[in-house]
Amino acid sequence: MASPPKHETWPRPKQVRHAWVANHGRMMPRQGLVVEWRNRSSGWTALVAYVNDVNGRNKLIVEWFRASELWPVVTDPNQRGRYNGTDEPDR
């Protein structure tokens, strides 16, 4: 029988990249992925990629948001809920 790995868990990410994007005129907040941060004279902004459902069709949108329009989603890479390839993922 093989020995367990030296480290049984992955370290937590140093940066949070998953975020909720404020509704910004939309019906509900969107799940987003922060691609880049910039510190501008007006404050911090983030380039965020998110999916917008328009008439049942998903459209990838990438746009800049003020940091105040985002809130972080802390994720854990050790969470065991994974797609197994046979079940349909949540849509």
Helices and strands as residue ranges (DSSP letters): E 18-21, E 30-40, E 43-54, E 57-66, G 67-69, E 70-72
